[in-house]
Amino acid sequence: MRAFELARSGRCRSVQDLKSQLRSERYGAGEIQAHLEGRLTVSQLKSAIADAAANRQAPAS
């Protein structure tokens, strides 16, 4: 699912950013809502976004 690709990419800092990005990629509002309506899905996306943010901030070794 594209939402998870975006979440893991580090390009989005929140689920709202993710929704905005999907809209800019011409996904329809109904399609976005259908894929992001479940609590588990939103929780997993938030976790992926947080992991990507942590990886951005981690110092290079």
C-alpha positions in Angstrom: 0.0 0.0 0.0 1.4 3.4 -1.0 0.6 4.9 2.4 3.2 2.5 4.1 5.8 3.3 1.4 5.4 7.0 2.1 5.4 6.5 5.9 8.7 4.5 5.7 10.3 6.9 3.3 10.5 9.7 5.9 8.8 12.2 3.6 5.7 12.5 5.8 5.8 13.6 9.4 2.2 12.8 10.4 -0.8 10.8 9.1 -2.2 14.2 8.0 0.9 14.8 5.9 0.5 11.3 4.5 -3.1 12.0 3.5 -2.0 15.3 1.8 0.7 13.5 -0.1 -1.7 10.8 -1.3 -4.2 13.5 -2.5 -1.3 15.2 -4.3 -0.7 11.9 -6.0 -4.3 11.9 -7.2 -5.7 9.3 -4.9 -9.4 10.0 -4.3 -10.7 11.0 -0.9 -12.9 7.9 -0.7 -9.9 5.7 -1.5 -7.7 7.3 1.1 -10.5 7.1 3.7 -11.1 3.4 3.0 -7.4 2.5 3.4 -6.8 4.7 6.5 -10.0 4.2 8.5 -8.9 1.4 10.8 -7.2 2.1 14.1 -4.6 -0.6 13.6 -3.7 0.8 10.2 -3.3 4.3 11.6 -1.3 3.0 14.5 1.0 1.1 12.2 1.5 4.2 10.0 2.3 6.3 13.0 4.9 3.8 14.1 6.4 3.7 10.6 6.5 7.5 10.5 8.2 7.6 13.9 10.8 5.0 12.9 11.6 6.9 9.7 12.0 10.1 11.8 14.3 8.3 14.2 16.4 7.0 11.4 16.7 10.5 9.9 18.0 11.9 13.3 20.3 9.0 14.1 23.9 9.9 13.8 25.8 8.2 11.0 28.4 5.6 12.3 
